[in-house]
Each structure stands twice: as structure tokens, then as C-alpha cells.
Amino acid sequence: MKFGFGLLTAQNPPGTDTSYTTVYDDTIRLSSLAEELGFGSVWTSEHHFWEDGYSPSVLPISSAIAAATDDILIGTGIALAPFYDPLQFAEDVATIDQISDGRFIPGVANGYMPHEFEGFGIPIEERAARTEELLEVYELARNGEPFSYDSRFNTYSNVQMTPPPTSSRGAPILLGGTSDPAIERAARLADGHIGFVPVGGSATGSHGYTLAEDIETVTRETMVEKFRTDIVRIEEGIETDREDLTFVTLDSGFVAGTDDRAWETVYEAQLYSGKQYAQHYVSEPVCVDRSEEAEANMRRTAMVGSPETIIERLNTYERLSPDWLEPHVIALVKYPGIGFEEHADVLRLFGDEVIPAFQ
């Protein structure tokens, strides 16, 4: 099994006395530490117009991580495709590909936050079409040959992307999203997929297995099986050879000496993070569910706890993944409001006791 570290969002909750310079410095330092501890990848994430500064610029951060590390893969999980000029995106990816010596994996998706589309003046109804155009342009640009492109939103005439990629195919591009159209789009236009196993079995937006009216029926098996189904559909529908595809999934992964200690450390940060996603999605304040039932549901399904608990829940991937796939799990270890040393302790424990269990 492969392990990633994320999501590096550079959030700085209001009321803290931490500077953004420190937040970004910690992001780079934790990425380097993850590499030292045996993580195979590190992942950034993008949103816009959040009061806590949720990173709007994942490509510069990815470039900085590439310059500060030697071997670890760097991915975007995800970049919001509709907000990019496709050719500029391809050029930026090629540049990071060169800086990292072939270690960059761009992941993109449609986006779903209404206020972000309003801020950029882009109708949210155009998000899928704009994402498709970015993927189409990337495919044309990635081999370094001259090309022209004329479609609904973008037109390029006899252009050639430089710098060239480090390999003949360039950096593999992944597509996030768990709806049926997103899975079909990944099979047509991407080199793989970024899946998602949300804490507690539910999350903002539609993820295919959110059962708000009967949440107790959602298990880790339910969610991992959804991921398996999606990647099998993509693998069966794509022309690329199986060994050239990349599949990763976002999951929780906060570890401490005991289950209770892990939840004591991360619970408030987890609630803050979930609240931020929810209230930006609905564009109004939301209330956090602090009921015993809600906490019990998170504890029942989330990959949060002692090393033994984390290992047990990771074994779900070993049992349910296709025989041909080595699972690549991005452990959602980084939470806003938790300091560098606490995050470093989590990474060390994960690297010392969890990763070796799957080697």
C-alpha cells in the first residue's frame, strides 16, 4: 500500500496569532518531513475567497514543495479546473514537472462552491464543459508538439507548449469527483481518479453514498466499495494500459497513542473544517452537530485513532481493492488550527507504526 499526506490547504483560522508566512513555511517543512518518514506523496488543495485563506494557488505551493524535496510525489487534490486558462495550466504543470524531475501529479475537478463561480464570473452550469476543455487542451499540449484548438470557451492557434515534459506523456492528470458523469469523464479524458472517503460517511455535496436519513447504514466497507466500483468502471472504459493509470483516495488518518487521544486532538479541528466546507457551500452560517450521535458516527467510520485502529481500517482497502491495484491512500492528517509540532508527531507515529505494517 502507498500513502500520501494531505491535504495542505494553508488555512489560518481567524483569531490565531500565526502569520501566513509561518503557515506556508510549516506546509513546506511538513512535506519534507513526510518524505523522510516514508510517505510516497503529498497533496495540496484549492478553494477561493475563504476568510481563513484556504489556499487559492496550489501550483505555486506544489512548485515550492518540489524544490524542497527529492523523491516524494507532489499532487493537487484538487485544482479547480474551470478557473484556469487551459494552456497556461498545461505550461505551469510542465514547469513543475521539470522542477520536480517528473514527480508532479496534477489532479483537477469541476468544483462545486457557488460563491467561487460567482467570484470569478463563471456560471456554475459551465463547470463540466470547462473542465473537459482543460483536459482536452492538456492532452494536446502535453507531448510538446504544435497544436490548434477551437471550442466553446478556448481557442488557440498553432501553439506549442514549453518547457517540454520530462517524459513523452508528461505528468499524468487525474480527475476527482464521484458522480456518474465524473467517472465517465475520467475514463474518457484523464489518466486516473481521485476518490474520497468522508469522515462519518457524509460530506458537502453529492458523493454517491451519502445517506443522511439512514447514516448508520454507512460503513467503511460501503465507502471503500464505492471507490472500488468507480475505479473498475474507469479502468474498463479507458484505453490507457492499466499500469499507466493512477488511482488515489482521500481518507482520514489522524493517529495518536490511543483512540481517545487522537479524537481529543483532532475533534475540534475536524468540526471546524467540516463547518467551513458546509457554510461556504450553502453561502450562509451553519450549525455544527455536536450531538453524541454525530460524534459516535464519526468514531465508527473515520480512520482516526491509535495505530492499531488505523491499521485495521486501512485493511478495508486491502480486502476490497481490485487484485491489480496497489491502494494509494491520502491520509487527511493536516487540519487548520493544529500546530506544526502536533502535526509532526502525527506524521512520525504514522511513519513509524502504520506504514511499516503494509510493507
Secondary structure, 3 states (H helix, E strand, C coil): CEEEEEEECCCCCCCCCCCHHHHHHHHHHHHHHHHHCCCCEEEECCCCCCCCCCCCCHHHHHHHHHHHCCCCEEEECCEEHHHCCHHHHHHHHHHHHHHCCCCEECEEECCCCHHHHHHHCCCHHHHHHHHHHHHHHHHHHCCCCCEEEECCCCEEEEECCCCCCCCCCCCCCEEECCCHHHHHHHHHHCCEEEEECCHHHCCCCCCCCCCHHHHHHCCHHHHHHHHHHHHHHHHHHCCCCHHHCEEEEEEECEECCCHHHHHHHHHHHHHHHHHHHHHHHHCCCCCCCCCHHHHHHHHHHCCEECHHHHHHHHHHHHHHCCCCCCCEEEEECCCCCCCHHHHHHHHHHHHHHHHHHHC
